[in-house]
Amino acid sequence: MHRLKRGGGRGYHSRLEPFVDFIREQRQRRRTWKEIAESLRSEKGCAATLQGVHQFYRRFVLRSRKPHWETQSPPTPETVERKSVLPSTPQERTFRRPAADDLTLNNPLIV
């Protein structure tokens, strides 16, 4: 018997989709995935594990067409303008040579 293909149902949507901007903001603040998952649970009422948040966000970044700040390579030394800063030389100090009569050369009898 031949089975008919069906068109399927609604496309799958993650429960994390409404919080993409929140996750992006937290990542830009250098929060860990664990901290983001905990804040989603406490602030937004969306229970998710740190692995779930990480996998969802990575897939979201790969699917988006815009370049993402985390995936862009850091600037190379050739593209960064550097101004050379030369160390300043210290001011000359005058050296006062002590008088030979004032010197005591480890002789305990001479004070």
N, C-alpha and C positions, 0 to 999 in steps of 0.2 A: 504494500500500500504506500502510495506517495504522500509525503508529508508536505503541507503547504507552509511556505515561509510567511511569517507574520512581520509586520512593520515594527513590532516592539512597542513598548510603552513610553512613558515620559523618560527623558534623559535623566541620568543620575546627577544629582546636585549635592555637594557636600554641605554639611551643616556649618562648615567654617567659611563658606563663601561670603556671607554678610560681614565677616570680620577681617577681610583681607587688608583693609587700610589700617585697622588696629594692629594686626600682626606686623605689617610693614613698619609702622611707627615704632613698635617695640623693638624690632630688629635694628632700626637706625639708632635707637638708644642703647644698643649693644646688650640687650637682654638675652639670656639664654633661652633655649627652647623650653626648658622646665619652668622657668619663670613666666614665660608667655602662656604656657598651658595652665599654670596656677592662676594667673590673672584673668584668663578667659573664663575659668570656672568661677572665680569669686566675683569679678566685676560684671561679666556679661552673661553668666548663667549657662555657659556652653561647656559641657564636660568633654574634654578631649585629652588624650595622652600626649606627651612630648613628641613621641614618634609620629603620631597622627598629624600633629600640627606641622612638624618638619616635612613629612612627605607631601602633605597637601600644599604647603607653601612652595616647595621645590617644583612640584608639578605645575603650579600656577605660574611661577616665574618662567619655566620652560615654554608654556603655552602662550604667554603674553608676547606680543610682537615688539613691544618697546624694550630698549636696552635697560637692564636692571643695574642698580648701583652696586649690588653685591657680586655680580658676575663680571663687571668691567675690570679690566686689568689696571693695576696701579700705574701711575705715570712712570715712564722710564727716565733714567738720568739725562738722556739726550733732550727730552721734552721739557724738563724742569729748568727754569732759569735760576742760576745760582750766582750770587754776588759774592766775590771773594772778600773775606774780612781778614785783614792783616793784623797780627797782634801788635799792640803798641809796645815800643821799647820802654823799659822803665827809666825814670829820670836818674841821672848820675848822682851818686851820693859822694860827698866829700869824705875822704878817709883821713882821720887825724891820727898821725903816728904818735904813740906815747913816747915820752922822753925816756932815754936809756937809764937815767937815775931812778925813775919810778918803778922799774921792773924788779921783781924778786923772782929768782929762778929756783924754786923749790928748795930753798935753803931755810930750814926751820930756825936757824940762829938769827937770821936777818928778818926783822919784822917791818 
